[in-house]
Amino acid sequence: LFYRFSGDEIPARRTAEGETPPDYTGDTEALRDFSFPGLRSYNVEDEAGTIDNFYLERLGLSGQQSLLDVVTDGDPSVVLISLGYDDLLPYVLGSATGARSLAKDEISNSDATPVSLFESSLRNIADRLQNDANASLVLSTVPDPLLTPAFTTISYSMELGSEITGGEIGQLNSFYREFNERAFEYNLGDTVTAEYERPFIDFDADGGDQLRARVIIDPALPDVVFEDGYELPKIRQMDEDEYLPYRLEQVFHDNPEYGKTQPIEPRDVITGDGADSIRQLLNGYNAVIRNLASSSENIHLLDIEQLVSELFVGEIRERGVFFNADFSRGSLFSADGLFLNPKGNALIAQRLIELLNQEYNVELLPLVVNSYPGISFEQDF
């Protein structure tokens, strides 16, 4: 991350092409970490040959062997299961425009895994590990992606001075004058109820955040066509409970009119309804996890959802250092805003150590979380 100019509050992100990991050449039977980015819960039981996942393919499993087969054959005593984030994330990154109740073989890259499918998969995995390997389990909850810097950094409202000026506000009100006049005319119609009224687009330097809110396209707005053929665009200003992805920082830099005279496309905004849908899925996944953890003395809970919620409000401190969930020096998130950095992973590992020491009567040494690297910043001025 870097700052373009002195006084910038939002950092920019500089990306570089990464290396393609080579095939895994170690002993698969000795492997104990089976973390594969992009792997959904139901993929754990699937035959490896049927799964399109580059990271899993590196393992070189036989076509009929599943990841669960490999783990079970290793005769583990304790297994940490962290599933659900990759069941939800494709739907979130698609701005909640995908489906959430498809059959397993119909799910695409922008769809969510249905809660029912997630539950059956997780229960099958847990049953197999307990029955075939006699393993004890630790289940981790799914953190809320809408509390990560990937979706909390870019505000729904433009900052006066740095993102929008007083002069621009006057120009935007002139630009949307015809739209507002037509919306006013439509709203006066005898058959138009409050539910179907079209909102105005109004900017005011002294009117608070809502009157500097960015303009978006909202396909859910009612169709309006006047007798003279004028079609009222389906646009409105954002609400406070809606989200923009951090990747738009570069887009706004390259195209300052995006969100002003050029409304933001649906693919680039999570509306209030979309956010509600995401959290319904999140709550469903975590309810499954918590219920399963409470069903047996041999299943324990590592509450990552609660940890990230505490990070979001700045309530986590280690040895006098406060951590947070934004793009600042104390952030535990990496520059992608979605996943933890080494310091954040160390905090998770420390919480796991505390749980293992408590539940299994062992004495694993604690980690010094602050000794691990966090997020770094540069400046281009």
Secondary structure, DSSP 8 states (H G I E B T S, - for coil): -EESSTT-SS-B-------------S-GGG------TT--GGGGTSBGGG---HHHHTT---TT-BHHHHHHHT--SEEEE--SHHHHHHHHHTTT-S-SS--GGG--TT----HHHHHHHHHHHHHHHHHHS--EEEEE----GGGSHHHHSS-SB--BTTTB-HHHHHHHHHHTHHHHHHHHHHHTSTT--GGG--------TTS-GGGGB-EEE-TTS---B-TTS-B---EEE--TT-B--TTHHHHHHH-TTBTTTB-B-GGG-B-HHHHHHHHHHHHHHHHHHHHHHTT-TTEEEE-HHHHHHHHHTT-EEETTEEEBSSSSTTB-B-TTSSSB-HHHHHHHHHHHHHHHHHHH--------GGGS-----EE--
